[in-house]
Amino acid sequence: MKWIALAFLFMALVPTTAAAVPARASLPDVEDEVMCIVCGTLLAESEAPQADRERALIRKLIAQGDDKDQIKDALVAEYGPRVLATPSGHGFDLLAWIVPGLGIVLVGGGLVFAALRLRRKDPGERQPQPDLDPADEARLREDLSTYER
């Protein structure tokens, strides 16, 4: 029983220990989260001379041992907030986070509402069928009686 408790304790501590150690940054890891400030595309896709200067700064910061957040902070200090590929979480940029999420919620809610409305329809709410001509009704009953054997 003691071994089981120790195993659970070990499993609980392992993820927190691994998360506490910051991962070493790499150029491809940072390139897909920052923009070339001249052409406005991801740094990973840009071939502009400015993009090469930004990559050189990132390589220098990686060589100094900076992690990804420190590198992004240095890029923002050097080139301004528009160097980040993700919008900030305040001001007008906040709409870039809210509008798509709100759209997804509204569309999902509309689909749920429509599905529930279709399921709740009572048979009495459906359009009444027109009365059959007595001759057609007699012929229908005769045809159905052949299948009731």
Residue pairs with C-beta under 8 A, 6 or more apart in sequence:
22 67
23 67
23 68
24 62
24 67
25 61
25 62
25 66
25 67
25 68
25 71
26 62
27 55
27 58
27 59
27 62
28 44
29 68
30 43
30 58
30 62
30 68
30 71
30 72
31 42
31 43
31 44
31 55
31 58
32 42
32 43
32 44
32 85
33 68
33 72
33 84
33 85
33 86
34 42
34 43
34 54
34 58
34 72
34 75
34 83
34 84
34 85
35 41
35 42
35 43
35 82
35 83
35 84
35 85
36 42
36 43
36 46
36 48
36 50
36 51
36 54
37 50
37 54
37 79
37 80
37 82
37 83
38 46
38 48
38 50
38 51
39 46
39 48
39 50
39 51
42 85
43 51
43 54
43 55
54 75
54 79
54 83
57 74
57 75
57 78
58 71
58 75
61 70
61 71
61 74
62 71
66 74
72 84
75 83
75 84
76 83
76 84
81 88
87 93
87 94
87 96
87 97
88 94
89 97
132 140
